[in-house]
């Protein structure tokens, strides 16, 4: 996820963008920072914990939508090829362009128009990720309230445990104060909670499948198989949302001690294979446990009085509460940059308010929290939110890297066959990413209406 773009900058120093000449594919590029010191293991871990998060909760439901374990595995393996290639392309594009941020790489190689489009998609993606986070927090709060204050099946629900009240209260008293500060470097260490929660959940789901504790479905109905190719294709948005770590890729690459493309490719493969293992275990065993009755949020399928599941709920809720301000921070940075550029284009703008000041920063933060909270309370299910996020995520995983590849190879001396092969792969990435964006977004809108 996008939160580790900030973690890299805070952990290894902010790197100033620079322009540089084209580099060979396997050459050591000029470091963008004075002394980047991120080890290979550290890079693998950052990409791993960037990808492991709330998307894990939706994977068993995606296996159900795909028609079973086998079709879902096949789609996941095919997607893995494009996911890894997207990371490798971004590392190569960063070395060619000399930029140190995702938006900088896209704007530097593809021009300012595509760069602004990338920024717009970046904000929309972060906004919908924030909505998904609040939706997950709200669901877990509902289950935790049912566990702490059990009542009869027909008893009226007290107003103070209603999700609309508890989520609004949590957003106002906890999330908003954590999100207002100018710098939130103290939260860079809390993102490991998401990795711990993801690994714990994968382990619990696997063990619960074999132990079959009381309260689970005794004989889950298995999926009859994919009804059409579109049902199999519906898994792609969940995969794009779950494996989303590409926004952090450029910052991670520029922070590495060894920046050769071959070394970066190895880091990309190892990190995504580890993610694939965790996601596959969760998706397969979660689907096998509940079958067609699985919820879009796997934790909602389990009984509310299971202590092991309660621990998983608390871990996920706390981790998301700490990660939400980081996602908001990244979105706010893009909006502040747009504010500054707009002010520079207006004559006599020297007296305008600095967007990083307390008042404008507070205003942007309050608006962001209010909009995402309203959407989280209105959208009925996590699956609709994931469909929208999956569409925008496909742009960062496939479309923009494909465009960067097509632009970057024109600055590199290479053989005609190699260049032709890279052009074909770039065009395929752009077309596939654009198709996934259109299909998943349209499907999400249809389901919402």
ABEGO torsion letter per residue (X at the ends): XAAAAAAAAAAAEBBBBBBBBBBBAABBBBBABABBABBAAAAAAAAAAAABBAAAAAAAAAAAAAGEAAAAAAAAAAAAAAAAAAAAAAAAAAAAAGBABAAAAAAAAAEAAAAAAAAAAAAAAAAAAAAAAAAAAAAAAAAAAAAABBBBAABBBBAAABAAAAAAAAAAAAAAAAAABABAAAAAAAAAAAAAAAAAAAAAAAAAAAAGBBGBBABBBBBAEBABAAAAAAAAAAAAAAABAAAAAAAAAAABABABAAAAAAAAAAAAAAAAAAAAAAAAAAAAAAEAABBABAAAABBAABAAAAAAAAAAAAAAAAAAAAAAAAAAAAAAAAAAAAAAABBGAAABBBAABAAAAAAAAAAAAAAAAAAAAABABAAAAAAAAAAAAAAAAAAAAAAAAAAAAAABBBBAAAAAAAAAAAAAAAAAAAAAAAAAAAAAAAAAX
